[in-house]
Amino acid sequence: MKTPAQKISVFSILAFGLFLLVPSIQRWYLVILLGLAALLILIQERKIKFGKTALINTSLYLTYLFSLLFVFHPDDAPKRLEMAMSLLFIPIIFSVLHSGYPSLFTKKIESLFAKVFFLSSVVFSILIFIYFAHLGYFNGTTTYEFCMSQLGRKMPLLNDHPIYLSMPMGLSVLFSIEYFKNSNNNAFKKLGVALLTLFLLFTIFFLARRGVIGALLMSIFFLLLLSFKAKRKVLIFALVGLIGISAIFVFIPVNQKRISELFKPETYSHRNETNSTNNRLQIYDCALDLIMEKPIFGYGIGRDKEALFNCYKENLYYLFENRYNTHNQYLSITMKTGLAGLLVFLFFLCYNFKLAYRNQDWLFFSILIFFTIVMLSENILERQNGLILFAFLVNFFAFKNLDLKTSE
């Protein structure tokens, strides 16, 4: 029979499954609940093993702290370090939970979490279309662009940037594939999950975030390839379906403008503030030029943003007006902490990839692929909604894979 501390621990994991349905500004409470569970487990068991995994998974935050020895920005650094604290606290929390309650990291708990996460994503997808209908999109009274701006700014309680709405939905699709791989449920349940998964895919394509869609398609490809490599017919059928879904994405009207930008020569030869691809190229040029000036230890927390904005001000004033970040997590880390910090972060990713590969946890492997690709076009570790989700999923699966046979 579970103790109260153990029950709260299970509840705190499942509560994270409601991630999309928790208002953005209150998602920090999910971390607090997880921390409370860890504290109760620590009081109950009175033991903690702070091992290699916890150290490696906190390494990026420790690198941020180390960078303060070289450069300290009194106005910006404390706020940004506070925002990034999930990178420090969540690995420590999971280390406590894994030490005192290893049975929390079972396939059963993972499956329950995945179901809650998947269903909350479906509910949120329905809310998006209800909100678009309320704004008048489907009767033609408002434009797609207007509705998307309202979704990110004024949707009651649950407003967020479409990228950070698409990410959990994409991860839910990965969870649904894992459900089919391991499920012995009847055909009716499988059909229901399949239809809901198609609905999630439609929503993701409707939101039209290229980085998330590209990351999802690549993650699905590897998840199918690694999971069904011994079942050639299943693999071929699944991959043909994936190609078909990718083709549908190309022909959805809201995606055509974004895709066509990639193939226009002027995207790569002329500055154009209305071309999102061109904007990113200009940002990357600025960031790379700045990195070349301070390649080893970077500019420090806060000073990196200052240097980037100064580059915009001198060369690309429309980017300065909008205060764009680097739109690439790897460039952002390098600007903050130099190549030294980037190497630490890459080591952190490689370590977790190794954990997933060693235990043939292809779901964890595909989740890591998803995040590493999304980070090529977004700074997900610099917004709470991306940071908390990343830290929770990576650490939950990392500690689950530490001692898989014992835990299960």
C-alpha positions in Angstrom: 0.0 0.0 0.0 1.3 3.4 -1.0 2.2 5.9 1.7 0.7 9.5 1.5 4.1 10.7 0.3 4.1 8.1 -2.5 0.5 9.0 -3.5 1.4 12.7 -3.7 4.5 11.7 -5.8 2.3 9.8 -8.3 -0.2 12.7 -8.4 2.5 15.2 -9.1 3.7 13.3 -12.1 0.2 12.9 -13.5 -0.5 16.6 -12.8 2.2 17.4 -15.3 0.1 15.6 -17.9 -2.4 18.5 -17.6 0.4 20.9 -18.8 -1.5 22.5 -21.7 -4.6 23.0 -19.6 -2.8 24.8 -16.8 -2.6 28.6 -17.4 0.8 29.6 -18.6 1.6 31.9 -15.7 0.7 29.2 -13.2 2.7 26.3 -14.6 5.4 26.9 -12.1 3.0 25.4 -9.5 3.5 22.1 -11.2 7.2 22.3 -10.3 6.3 23.3 -6.7 4.0 20.3 -6.4 6.7 18.0 -7.7 9.2 19.6 -5.2 6.7 19.1 -2.4 6.4 15.4 -3.3 10.2 15.1 -3.3 10.4 16.8 0.1 7.9 14.4 1.6 9.8 11.4 0.2 13.0 12.7 1.6 11.5 13.1 5.1 10.0 9.6 4.8 13.0 7.8 3.5 15.8 10.0 4.7 18.1 9.3 1.8 19.2 10.9 -1.4 21.7 9.8 -4.0 22.9 12.8 -6.0 24.7 10.9 -8.8 26.1 11.5 -12.2 22.8 11.9 -13.9 21.6 14.7 -11.6 25.0 16.5 -12.0 24.9 16.2 -15.8 21.3 17.3 -16.1 22.0 20.4 -14.0 25.2 21.2 -15.9 23.7 23.9 -18.2 22.4 25.9 -15.2 25.8 25.4 -13.4 27.5 26.7 -16.5 25.3 29.8 -16.4 26.4 30.4 -12.8 30.0 29.9 -13.7 29.7 32.5 -16.5 28.9 35.1 -13.8 32.5 34.9 -12.7 33.5 36.6 -16.0 30.5 39.0 -16.7 27.6 40.0 -14.4 24.7 42.1 -15.7 23.0 43.4 -12.5 19.7 44.2 -14.2 19.1 41.2 -16.4 21.2 38.2 -15.0 19.2 37.6 -11.7 15.9 37.6 -13.6 17.1 35.2 -16.3 18.7 32.9 -13.7 15.5 32.8 -11.7 13.5 32.0 -14.9 15.9 29.1 -15.7 15.8 27.5 -12.2 13.8 24.5 -13.5 17.1 23.4 -15.1 18.5 23.2 -11.6 15.6 22.2 -9.4 13.9 19.5 -11.5 17.0 17.2 -11.8 17.5 17.5 -8.1 13.8 16.8 -7.4 13.9 13.7 -9.6 17.2 12.6 -7.9 15.4 12.6 -4.6 12.3 10.8 -5.9 14.5 8.2 -7.6 16.5 7.6 -4.4 13.5 7.3 -2.1 10.7 5.9 -4.4 12.2 4.1 -7.4 8.9 2.4 -8.1 7.6 5.8 -9.3 9.7 5.3 -12.5 7.7 2.4 -14.0 6.1 1.7 -17.3 2.7 1.9 -15.7 3.3 5.4 -14.3 4.8 6.5 -17.7 1.7 5.1 -19.5 -0.7 6.9 -17.1 1.1 10.2 -17.6 1.1 9.7 -21.4 -2.6 9.2 -21.4 -3.3 12.3 -19.3 -0.9 14.3 -21.4 -2.4 13.1 -24.7 -6.0 13.7 -23.7 -5.3 17.2 -22.3 -3.7 18.0 -25.7 -6.8 16.8 -27.5 -9.0 18.9 -25.2 -6.8 22.0 -25.9 -7.0 21.4 -29.6 -10.8 21.5 -29.4 -10.6 24.7 -27.4 -8.4 26.3 -30.2 -11.0 25.6 -32.9 -13.8 26.8 -30.6 -11.9 30.0 -30.0 -11.3 30.5 -33.7 -15.0 30.0 -34.3 -15.7 32.6 -31.6 -13.4 35.1 -33.3 -15.2 34.5 -36.6 -12.6 32.7 -38.6 -14.8 30.0 -40.0 -17.5 32.4 -41.2 -14.9 34.6 -42.9 -15.2 37.7 -40.7 -11.6 37.5 -39.4 -8.3 36.5 -41.0 -6.1 33.6 -40.0 -3.3 36.0 -39.0 -5.6 37.9 -36.7 -6.8 34.8 -34.9 -3.3 33.5 -34.5 -2.3 36.8 -32.8 -5.3 36.6 -30.5 -4.4 33.0 -29.7 -1.0 34.1 -28.5 -2.1 37.1 -26.6 -5.8 37.2 -25.6 -7.2 33.7 -25.5 -8.7 33.6 -21.9 -6.3 32.0 -19.4 -4.6 29.6 -21.8 -3.0 32.1 -24.3 0.5 31.2 -25.5 2.7 31.5 -28.6 1.6 28.9 -31.2 5.0 27.2 -31.1 4.6 26.5 -27.4 1.1 25.1 -28.0 2.3 23.0 -30.9 5.1 21.4 -28.9 3.1 19.5 -26.4 0.7 18.4 -29.1 3.6 17.0 -31.1 4.9 15.1 -28.1 1.4 13.7 -27.6 1.6 12.2 -31.1 4.8 10.5 -30.1 3.0 9.1 -27.0 0.2 7.8 -29.1 2.6 5.9 -31.3 4.1 4.3 -28.2 0.6 3.4 -27.2 0.0 1.5 -30.4 3.4 -0.2 -30.1 2.7 -1.6 -26.6 -1.0 -1.8 -26.5 -3.0 -5.0 -26.3 -6.3 -3.1 -26.2 -9.2 -3.9 -28.6 -9.6 -2.5 -32.1 -12.2 0.0 -31.0 -9.9 1.7 -28.5 -7.1 1.7 -31.1 -9.4 3.3 -33.7 -10.4 6.0 -31.2 -6.7 6.8 -30.4 -5.9 6.8 -34.1 -8.7 9.3 -34.9 -7.6 11.6 -32.0 -4.0 11.4 -33.2 -5.0 12.5 -36.7 -7.0 15.4 -35.1 -3.9 16.4 -33.2 -1.8 16.3 -36.4 -4.4 18.4 -38.2 -4.2 21.0 -35.3 -0.4 21.0 -35.4 -0.5 21.6 -39.2 -3.2 24.2 -38.8 -1.0 26.2 -36.4 1.7 25.9 -39.1 4.9 26.2 -37.0 7.6 24.8 -39.4 10.2 24.1 -36.7 7.8 22.0 -34.6 6.3 20.2 -37.7 9.8 19.3 -39.0 10.9 18.1 -35.6 7.8 16.0 -35.2 8.1 14.4 -38.6 11.7 13.5 -38.0 10.9 12.2 -34.5 8.1 10.0 -35.8 10.4 8.7 -38.5 13.0 7.6 -36.0 10.4 6.2 -33.5 8.9 4.1 -36.3 12.2 3.0 -37.7 13.7 2.0 -34.3 10.4 0.5 -32.9 9.4 -1.6 -35.9 12.7 -2.4 -37.6 11.9 -6.1 -37.1 8.4 -5.8 -38.6 9.1 -4.7 -42.2 5.5 -4.6 -43.4 4.4 -2.5 -40.4 7.3 -0.2 -40.9 6.7 0.3 -44.6 3.0 1.0 -44.0 3.8 3.5 -41.3 6.5 5.3 -43.3 4.2 5.6 -46.4 1.5 7.1 -44.1 4.1 9.5 -42.7 5.0 10.6 -46.3 1.3 11.1 -47.0 0.8 13.2 -44.0 3.9 15.3 -44.9 2.4 15.9 -48.4 -0.9 17.0 -46.9 1.0 19.6 -44.9 2.5 21.1 -48.0 -1.0 21.7 -49.6 -2.7 23.3 -46.6 -3.1 27.0 -47.6 -1.9 28.5 -44.4 1.4 26.6 -44.8 2.1 27.4 -48.5 3.5 31.0 -47.9 5.9 29.8 -45.2 7.1 26.9 -47.4 7.4 29.0 -50.6 9.8 31.4 -48.7 12.3 28.6 -48.5 12.6 28.3 -52.3 12.7 32.0 -53.3 16.2 33.2 -54.3 15.5 36.6 -52.8 15.1 35.0 -49.4 18.8 34.5 -49.4 19.9 37.6 -51.2 17.9 40.5 -50.0 16.7 41.8 -46.6 13.0 41.5 -46.2 11.3 42.1 -42.9 8.0 40.4 -44.1 9.9 37.2 -44.9 10.3 35.1 -41.7 13.0 32.9 -43.1 15.0 35.9 -44.2 14.6 37.4 -40.7 16.1 34.3 -39.2 19.1 34.3 -41.6 19.8 38.0 -40.7 19.6 37.1 -37.0 21.9 34.1 -37.4 24.5 36.3 -39.2 24.5 38.8 -36.4 24.8 36.0 -33.7 27.6 34.2 -35.5 29.5 37.5 -36.0 29.2 38.2 -32.3 30.3 34.7 -31.3 33.4 35.0 -33.4 34.4 38.1 -31.3 34.1 36.2 -28.0 34.2 32.5 -28.8 35.5 30.8 -25.7 33.3 32.1 -22.7 30.8 34.3 -24.6 29.2 37.5 -23.4 27.6 36.3 -20.1 24.0 36.2 -18.9 22.3 39.4 -20.0 25.2 40.9 -21.9 24.4 38.5 -24.8 21.1 40.1 -25.4 22.6 43.6 -25.2 25.2 42.7 -27.8 22.6 41.1 -30.1 20.3 44.2 -29.9 23.3 46.5 -30.6 24.0 44.5 -33.8 20.4 44.8 -34.8 20.4 48.5 -34.2 23.4 49.1 -36.4 22.4 46.8 -39.2 18.8 45.6 -39.0 16.7 48.2 -37.2 13.4 46.4 -37.7 14.8 43.4 -35.8 15.9 45.8 -33.0 12.4 47.2 -32.8 10.9 43.7 -32.2 13.7 42.6 -29.8 14.1 39.3 -31.5 16.2 36.6 -29.7 18.6 34.4 -31.6 15.8 31.9 -32.6 18.3 29.1 -32.1 19.0 27.7 -28.7 22.5 26.5 -29.5 23.5 30.0 -30.7 22.0 31.5 -27.6 23.9 29.3 -25.3 27.1 30.0 -27.2 26.6 33.7 -26.9 26.0 33.4 -23.2 28.7 31.0 -22.2 30.9 30.5 -25.3 31.9 27.3 -27.0 32.7 26.0 -23.5 29.0 26.2 -22.5 27.9 24.8 -25.8 30.1 21.7 -25.3 28.6 21.2 -21.8 25.1 21.4 -23.3 25.9 19.0 -26.1 27.5 16.6 -23.6 24.2 16.7 -21.6 22.2 15.9 -24.7 24.6 13.0 -25.7 24.5 11.5 -22.2 20.7 11.4 -22.3 20.7 10.0 -25.9 23.0 7.3 -24.6 20.7 6.4 -21.7 17.8 6.1 -24.1 19.8 4.0 -26.6 21.3 1.7 -24.0 17.8 0.7 -22.7 16.2 0.8 -26.2 13.8 3.4 -24.9 12.9 4.7 -28.3 10.2 7.0 -27.0 12.7 8.9 -24.9 15.1 8.8 -27.9 12.5 10.4 -30.2 11.6 13.0 -27.5 15.2 14.0 -27.4 15.3 14.2 -31.2 12.2 16.4 -31.2 13.7 18.9 -28.7 17.1 19.0 -30.4 15.5 19.8 -33.7 13.1 22.4 -32.3 16.0 24.1 -30.6 17.5 24.8 -34.1 14.8 27.4 -34.6 13.6 28.3 -31.2 15.0 29.3 -27.8 12.8 27.0 -25.8 15.0 27.1 -22.7 14.4 30.8 -22.4 10.6 30.7 -21.9 9.0 29.0 -18.9 6.6 27.0 -21.0 9.3 25.4 -23.0 11.9 25.2 -20.2 9.6 23.4 -17.7 8.3 20.9 -20.3 11.8 20.1 -21.5 13.3 19.7 -18.0 10.4 17.6 -16.7 10.3 15.1 -19.7 14.1 14.8 -20.0 14.6 14.1 -16.3 11.6 11.8 -15.9 12.8 9.6 -18.7 16.5 9.9 -17.7 15.9 8.7 -14.2 13.5 6.0 -15.4 16.3 4.7 -17.6 18.9 4.7 -14.9 17.9 1.4 -13.5 15.1 0.2 -15.7 15.1 -3.5 -14.7 15.0 -2.7 -11.0 12.3 0.0 -11.4 10.0 -2.2 -13.3 
